[in-house]
Amino acid sequence: MQITVIGCGYVGLVTATCFAEMGNRVSCVDTSTQRINALQRGEAPIFEPGIEALITTNLRAGRLAFSTDTAGACSRAEVIFIAVGTPSAADGSADISQIVAVASELGRTLDQPAIVVCKSTAPVGTACRVQSVLDHQCQRRQVAWQHRVVSNPEFLKEGAAIDDFMRPDRVVLGTDDADAERVMRALYEPFVRNHDRILCMSRRAAEMTKYAANTFLATRISFINEIASLCEQLGVDVEEVRKGIGSDQRIGHHFIYAGCGYGGSCFPKDIRAMLQMAAQYDMPMPILHSVEARNQQQKTWPLRMLKRELGNLHGRTLAIWGLAFKPGTDDIRDAPSLVLLDALLAGGSSVQAFDPAASDNIAQRYPEAVKEGQLKLLQDPYAALNNADALVLLTEWKQFRQPDFHLVAQRLRTPLVIDGRNQYDPQTMASLGLRHVGVGRQVAPPAAPVLREVV
Ligand SMILES: NC(=O)c1ccc[n+]([C@@H]2O[C@H](COP(=O)([O-])OP(=O)(O)OC[C@H]3O[C@@H](n4cnc5c(N)ncnc54)[C@H](O)[C@@H]3O)[C@@H](O)[C@H]2O)c1
């Protein structure tokens, strides 16, 4: 099939390369010339395991092409995916202006009918809006045909995106057009050969499904973080509780790991967008408000622990392992590391940090601190520890799971490890002379509860 993907970010690139890998001819478009030039050389502008190999193979095979010319790239496409950004607007709502701009350009330039697929995460009603923009342009140009718009939200996880796309749990198709459904089913068939994992529904339900999925996962994380906070007060180890509840099949083990909060380009923005959708109908959403508030609070957990353990942080040197919002990506959007770095740098601490992929993005965000040497981004995790007053683990990259703890103890000035992802065993750490502070894992005898006077 002849496909065009508009937007060469995390979602667009993965979509384009995976469809090309299945034998389709795919053109991929972006407005960034720098990004397109790099891609034409076979260089991935993002860090995503496996993506560069897929780009190179499919470029060489002639199945994949990159361009900045939307009209040219779409001229023969049967299916056009829109995978541009939908960032938060100032009020928290999803800004769909990039989608509308693409739809408008397609309406003005397409000379044949196409199936236009909204892959970006966008509020309920966006696919209908894209349909009206396209219809309006067709009427203006007095053409006889109509484009068909499908909502096909993406559920990939950064860091495992290729695998997720190649073996999806499900493919959601929002359309009531039988022909568009047939074409989309055919396109996805190679990815779902074992089982029929294609769910067809209305466009609005498909859009809502994406938001409901992300906000539910965020809710699980904030829930366990709240339980972890209470565990800290009660002298209970939340890891024991996690295993205790996760073994219940109705609950399961996914997304119930206590930590220093979720970040990334999706959960925070999608919760804000959902709240704004509800606000338009004057509908309160107390659960989602609390999920968001708990997460904001949780992101301050590493700083609160550092202050509790070390007192005044001014003039201290802190080591950080992990800056990306999660392992396997260079993405730092809304990452917990930003909350900690903002506070430490503003408060006069020095930071020595290591991340396998996200250092360049952090350097771009804090150019002054890097220039002045207040923030050092190192190539070696152990070099970050030299003379530091504590190590703070923020991202659970695999290489941090079993570090050389003897070296950690040797290099740190103060043997303190703030474990923001509960990666380490408190007993092992204690046996090595390291003070370990985990999320919801302070199993010291409980403090007396605050008793209220009974009248
Ligand atoms: N990143 C994820 O893990 C993920 C997962 C599922 C869904 N999503 C959703 O998918 C969408 C895209 O996310 P992303 O992370 O890939 O975004 P991104 O910011 O990484 O990429 C968007 C790309 O679109 C390009 N672009 C913008 N306007 C354009 C135009 N008019 N023509 C051509 N290119 C244009 C930008 O230059 C950029 O390269 C968002 O709605 C997001 O919420 C993201």
The ligand as a Gaussian input file, in Angstrom:
#p B3LYP/6-31G(d) Opt

LIG

0 1
 N        5.457000       9.755000      22.405000
 C        4.640000       8.777000      22.761000
 O        5.026000       7.848000      23.495000
 C        3.229000       8.735000      22.260000
 C        2.486000       7.562000      22.383000
 C        1.180000       7.535000      21.907000
 C        0.611000       8.681000      21.365000
 N        1.357000       9.827000      21.291000
 C        0.719000      11.003000      20.675000
 O        1.165000      11.081000      19.308000
 C        1.326000      12.450000      18.919000
 C        2.745000      12.698000      18.462000
 O        3.601000      12.472000      19.573000
 P        5.187000      12.440000      19.401000
 O        5.741000      12.116000      20.743000
 O        5.539000      11.613000      18.235000
 O        5.460000      13.979000      19.061000
 P        6.824000      14.666000      18.597000
 O        6.768000      16.044000      19.137000
 O        7.972000      13.773000      18.943000
 O        6.717000      14.690000      17.001000
 C        5.827000      15.498000      16.278000
 C        6.495000      15.827000      14.932000
 O        5.539000      16.454000      14.097000
 C        6.218000      17.434000      13.334000
 N        5.247000      18.376000      12.766000
 C        4.524000      19.339000      13.396000
 N        3.730000      19.980000      12.502000
 C        3.956000      19.409000      11.296000
 C        3.437000      19.614000       9.988000
 N        2.526000      20.579000       9.737000
 N        3.889000      18.840000       8.984000
 C        4.819000      17.884000       9.214000
 N        5.343000      17.634000      10.433000
 C        4.913000      18.386000      11.458000
 C        7.188000      18.043000      14.340000
 O        8.240000      18.744000      13.687000
 C        7.672000      16.793000      15.090000
 O        8.833000      16.251000      14.487000
 C        0.890000      13.268000      20.128000
 O       -0.475000      13.580000      20.006000
 C        1.102000      12.318000      21.300000
 O        0.266000      12.616000      22.396000
 C        2.638000       9.879000      21.705000

